[in-house]
């Protein structure tokens, strides 16, 4: 049996934003069926990496394709929504405050931000949206206006928007930013459930505590380069994190979760 194509394959990518070269000869391959955390401080290139994957940014042209997503070198990323779901802060912020929760979920069927008059919704799609709302524990948000919801409630709706297409792979951008402790814990448990159900998660973050125990690989990024890459236990060490962040770090581990605290 042939091995599945990589989820993400980046070869010798150079990416510039204005006069700034963010990536210079970046190489990174992420596989299906392997959940990964991409960790790094602000300015490491994580946001640029996400924009590269969503094709909001493009690398400098080469004869051979530089970026492939599920084997595709070009095209609209949202056309892959049955295989890949993206949950980003940018997407969360682009929804109109007037749309209701059900519409956020349903928009995932169309790869749109919100619902539009020309889009026809079937009974099956409405039932599927209701099921997703139930599975995420937020059925009461179906007719609530988006602008009235907390950041955590909005985040769950954006997750539901991706899940409506039952993708095998998910990319999450800073998933608990702005959430209180209870909402953070609830979202992290949802992430664990998604991995246990067989989905591949790519988590892009600068928060070590967001990395679920089920994540097996960690990629550390610094200044537009892969600084370290490998099994979580080998990469998440006090020495590596102290070097990455430029401060002395002590690492606390409990039940497979990690947290960084100031070293004495």
Secondary structure, DSSP 8 states (H G I E B T S, - for coil): ------SEEEEEEEEEETTEEEEEEEEEEE-TT--EEEE--TTSSHHHHHHHHTTSS-----SS-SEEETTB-SS-GGGGTTTEEEE-HHHHHTS-TTSBHHHHHHHTTTT-SS--TT----HHHHHHHHHHHHHTT-GGGTTSBGGGS-HHHHHHHHHHHHHTTT-SEEEEESTTTT--HHHHHHHHHHHHHHHHTT-EEEEEES-GGG--TT--EEEEEETTEEEEEEEHHHHS-HHHHHHHHTS-EEEEEETTEEEEEE--
